[in-house]
Amino acid sequence: MFRVPMITLLLTAALAASAGLAGCADDSSVHHGGPPPQDPADYHGVPTDTRPPVMVPTAP
């Protein structure tokens, strides 16, 4: 029977796991089909006015 150092077994397992994950990471055969999502008709975007509201009414 072979005597293999523990570090060799760990490195082999890590290499096999990373190779398996790398094979799944860039699988171009999987497509998220359909058109991209569209905004609803009444959506006017994110408001860009970040100023706080005026607490004291201004004089006419």
C-alpha positions as CSV (number, residue, x, y, z in Angstrom):
1,M,0.0,0.0,0.0
2,F,1.2,3.5,-0.8
3,R,2.0,6.0,1.9
4,V,1.0,9.5,0.7
5,P,1.7,12.6,2.7
6,M,-1.4,14.4,3.9
7,I,-0.5,17.7,2.2
8,T,-0.4,15.8,-1.2
9,L,-4.0,14.6,-0.6
10,L,-5.2,18.0,0.4
11,L,-3.6,19.7,-2.6
12,T,-5.0,17.1,-4.9
13,A,-8.5,17.5,-3.5
14,A,-8.2,21.3,-3.7
15,L,-7.1,21.1,-7.3
16,A,-9.9,18.8,-8.3
17,A,-12.5,21.0,-6.5
18,S,-11.2,24.2,-8.2
19,A,-11.1,22.5,-11.6
20,G,-14.7,21.4,-11.1
21,L,-15.9,24.8,-10.1
22,A,-13.9,26.5,-12.9
23,G,-15.7,24.3,-15.4
24,C,-19.1,25.5,-14.3
25,A,-18.2,29.2,-13.8
26,D,-18.3,30.2,-17.5
27,D,-20.8,27.9,-19.0
28,S,-22.0,29.8,-22.1
29,S,-24.6,27.1,-23.0
30,V,-26.9,28.5,-20.3
31,H,-28.8,31.5,-21.6
32,H,-31.1,33.6,-19.6
33,G,-33.5,33.9,-22.5
34,G,-36.0,36.6,-23.2
35,P,-35.8,40.3,-23.6
36,P,-34.3,42.5,-20.9
37,P,-36.7,43.8,-18.3
38,Q,-38.4,47.1,-19.1
39,D,-39.4,49.9,-16.7
40,P,-43.1,50.5,-16.1
41,A,-44.7,53.3,-18.1
42,D,-45.1,55.5,-15.0
43,Y,-41.5,55.2,-13.8
44,H,-39.7,58.5,-14.0
45,G,-36.3,57.4,-12.7
46,V,-34.6,57.9,-9.4
47,P,-35.1,61.5,-8.0
48,T,-31.8,63.4,-8.1
49,D,-32.8,66.2,-5.8
50,T,-31.1,65.4,-2.6
51,R,-31.7,68.7,-0.9
52,P,-33.9,68.5,2.3
53,P,-37.3,70.1,2.1
54,V,-37.7,73.7,3.3
55,M,-39.1,73.7,6.8
56,V,-39.8,77.4,7.1
57,P,-42.1,78.9,4.5
58,T,-40.5,81.5,2.3
59,A,-41.9,85.1,2.4
60,P,-44.1,86.0,-0.6
